[in-house]
């Protein structure tokens, strides 16, 4: 078991790809920050469109995230 955990942790770059894949499987956008975007985030849609957005996360009374509210800035592609 320790060898499996070591192998998974040796390449953390694949977690972003797995998160993106899961978001698209659920029909959701995938948010990420890219170098040079400053305070803005990129919102990638399952159809390949990428937007530059500002966003905030809305939380319930227990501190669990319940919604992402994004403000469109511009279409990148």
C-alpha positions as CSV (number, residue, x, y, z in Angstrom):
1,X,0.0,0.0,0.0
2,X,2.8,2.4,0.8
3,X,4.4,1.9,-2.6
4,X,1.1,2.8,-4.3
5,X,0.8,6.0,-2.2
6,X,4.4,6.9,-3.0
7,X,3.7,6.4,-6.7
8,X,0.6,8.5,-6.7
9,X,2.3,11.3,-4.7
10,X,5.4,11.2,-7.0
11,X,3.3,12.8,-9.8
12,X,0.8,15.3,-8.5
13,X,0.4,16.9,-11.9
14,X,-2.2,14.3,-12.9
15,X,-4.7,15.5,-10.2
16,X,-5.5,18.6,-12.2
17,X,-6.2,16.5,-15.3
18,X,-8.4,14.2,-13.3
19,X,-10.4,17.1,-11.8
20,X,-10.9,18.6,-15.2
21,X,-12.1,15.3,-16.6
22,X,-14.5,14.8,-13.8
23,X,-15.9,18.3,-14.1
24,X,-16.6,17.8,-17.8
25,X,-18.1,14.3,-17.2
26,X,-20.6,16.1,-14.9
27,X,-21.2,18.8,-17.4
28,X,-19.6,21.5,-15.3
29,X,-16.9,24.0,-16.1
30,X,-13.4,23.6,-14.9
31,X,-11.7,26.6,-13.2
32,X,-8.0,27.2,-13.0
33,X,-5.5,30.0,-12.7
34,X,-2.9,30.5,-15.4
35,X,0.4,32.4,-15.1
36,X,0.0,36.0,-16.0
37,X,-3.8,36.2,-15.4
38,X,-3.4,38.0,-12.1
39,X,-6.6,37.9,-10.0
40,X,-8.6,36.3,-12.8
41,X,-9.4,32.7,-13.3
42,X,-9.9,30.7,-16.5
43,X,-13.2,28.9,-16.9
44,X,-13.0,26.1,-19.4
45,X,-16.2,24.7,-20.7
46,X,-16.7,21.1,-21.8
47,X,-17.1,22.4,-25.4
48,X,-13.6,23.8,-25.3
49,X,-14.4,27.5,-24.9
50,X,-12.3,29.3,-22.3
51,X,-13.3,32.5,-20.5
52,X,-11.5,34.8,-18.2
53,X,-13.6,35.4,-15.1
54,X,-13.6,36.7,-11.5
55,X,-15.4,34.4,-9.1
56,X,-16.4,33.9,-5.5
57,X,-17.5,30.8,-3.7
58,X,-20.7,30.9,-1.7
59,X,-20.7,28.9,1.5
60,X,-23.6,27.5,3.7
61,X,-23.8,27.9,7.5
62,X,-21.6,24.8,8.0
63,X,-18.8,26.2,5.8
64,X,-19.5,23.9,2.8
65,X,-19.3,25.4,-0.6
66,X,-22.7,25.6,-2.3
67,X,-22.2,27.7,-5.4
68,X,-19.6,29.4,-7.5
69,X,-20.6,32.9,-8.7
70,X,-18.5,34.0,-11.6
71,X,-18.3,37.3,-13.4
72,X,-17.5,37.1,-17.1
73,X,-14.6,39.2,-18.2
74,X,-13.8,38.0,-21.8
75,X,-13.7,35.1,-24.1
76,X,-10.2,33.8,-24.7
77,X,-10.8,31.4,-27.6
